[in-house]
Amino acid sequence: MVVQGKPLMFSLALLLLLAVSGYYLMNSYYKNLPLLVEEGEPHIPTDGTPTPGLMPDGLPDSFTQPEKDFFNALRIEREKQRSIQLELLREVINNSNTSDEVRQQAQQTWLELTTTMEKELTVEKLVIGKGYSDALLLLNGDVAHILVKTEGLNQAQAIQIIELVASTLQIDVNNVRVIERK
């Protein structure tokens, strides 16, 4: 059964809003991030200057300032955005006026989003298991940015992390970016 008119337009508008917000979120995180850590060259400044494109514009100063809980703050922001996306999808899926086609698209998007969340958690735990004090994976399609908390990362360690991330996610090593955070 195909529902026509306002309910269909509402459902499509919600899906479009979800897609645009997800696109904005991912691009704001990944824009201008370096391709690979070079030995002795930190990629995220520790002088209080936020890296352009790492965080969305308009966040409170306290969020963009380097702090002891940088990884936790970024993790919380990622979870907030995911919760918003999942709630929008839930509304589309549970709306009785949603067409079957739109509902199936929303369910597929829900599945992809939850799969991405599981992959991020798995990789973060594996990197921490290698002896690093914290790690945060930001996954956008087949490109992965892994932020690693460490006092120093040499080329061999960066390669080990890249290979771990690439093999776990089954993506090309050229699509993995390692970012050191002290």
N, C-alpha and C positions, 0 to 999 in steps of 0.2 A: 504494500500500500504506500503510495507516494502522497505525502502531505504537501499541499500547496498553500501559498499565501504567506501571511504573517508568521506563523510558527516556523516555517521553513527558513524564512529570511532571518528570524531571530537566531535559529540554530547555526546558520551559516555565519552570521555576524559574530557569534560567540567563538566559533572555530577560527575565524579570521583574527579576532582579537587575541586569542591564545597563540596563534602562529606568529603574529607581529610581536607580542610581548616576549615570546621565546627567542625570536630572532634578535630583538634588541638586547636582551639579557646576554645571550651568547656572544654577540659582536662586541658589546661593551667590555666583556671580560677578556676576549682574545685579541682585540685590536692592539697592534704594535707590540705584542709580546715577542721576545727574542726567540730565535730558532734553537739555539743550543748554548749552554753555559760554557764560557771560556774560563780556563783556569785563572784564578786570581781576579776575575772581573765580576763583581756582583751585578745582577740585573735588576734588582729591586732596591732603590736607594733607601738608606737607613737614616737619612738626614731630615726626614719629615716630609719629603716631597713625594706625593703619590705617583706611581708610574702611569703615564697617560694610557687610557684604554683598559686598565686593569679593573677599575671600579666605575660604575655608572656615575655620571655627573649628578650633582644635586644631593649627594649623601652628606650627612652631618660631618663637620670637621673631625669630630671624635672618632668617626668610623674610618676615615681615610688616613688618619695619623698612625704611624707605626706604633705598635704597642706590644706588650708581652703576649697577648692573646690574638695575634694577627690571624693565625690559622682558624681559631675558634670563631672569630668575627666573620671571616670569609665563609666558613662552613655554615654559620647561622644565616647569613644573607642568601647563600645558595639554597638552603632549605626553605626559607621564606618564599623565594621565587618559585620553587618547585611546588610548594603547598598551594600557591595561588593558581598555578597552571593545573594542578590536579583537581582543585575545587571547580574551576571552570569546566574541565572535562566531565566531572561528576554531574554538574548541572545539565550539560548537554545530554549525557547518557541517560539520566533519570527523568528528563523532561518527556512527558507523554506526547507532546506535540512534535518531537524530533522524528524526522524520517529515518527509516531503516538504514539508508545509505550514510547519512550524517552520523547516526549512532555508531555504525561500524567504523567509520573514520575516527571518531572520538575514542572508541575502544582500542583501536590500533595505536593511536597516539599515546593513550594511557599506558599500554603495554610497552611501547618503546621508551617512554619516560621512566617507568619503573625499572626496566632493564638497564637503562643508563645509570640510574641511581645505584643499583646493585653492583655494576661494573666499577663505578667510582669507589665504592666502599671496599670492594675486594682488592683493587690495586693499592689503595691507601694502606690497607692492613699489610699487604705484602711488602711495600716499601718500608713501612715502620718495622716490620719483622727483619729487615736487613740491617737494623741498628740505627736508623735515623730517628730523631726524637719526634718528628711529625711530618706528615705529607698530606697534600690535598690535590686531588685530580679534578680537572675541569675538562669534560669531554664534550666535543661538538662534532657529531657525526663520526668521521674517521680521523679526526685530529685530536690529540690529547696533550694537554698542558699539565705537567706535574710540578707542583711547588714542593720543594723539599727543605725542611728546617735542618740546617747544618752550619757549622762554623767554618767549613771549608770543603769544597767538592772538587776533586781533580777530574781529569778527562776520563780516566779508567772507571771511576765511580759513576760519572754521568752516562757513559756507555752501558754500564751494568744496569742502571735504572732504565735507560731507553729500551734495552733488550727485554727487561722484565715487563715493562708496560706494553710493549709491542706484542710480545708473545701471549700475555694474558688477555689482551683485547683483540688479538688476531688482526693487527693493523701493521702497516709498513713502518719500519723504524724511522723513515723520513718524516712521518706524521706525528712524531713524539717530540715535544719540547720540554726540556728540563729547566726549571727556574730555581735558583738557590735563594733561600731566605734565611737570614741569620737571626 
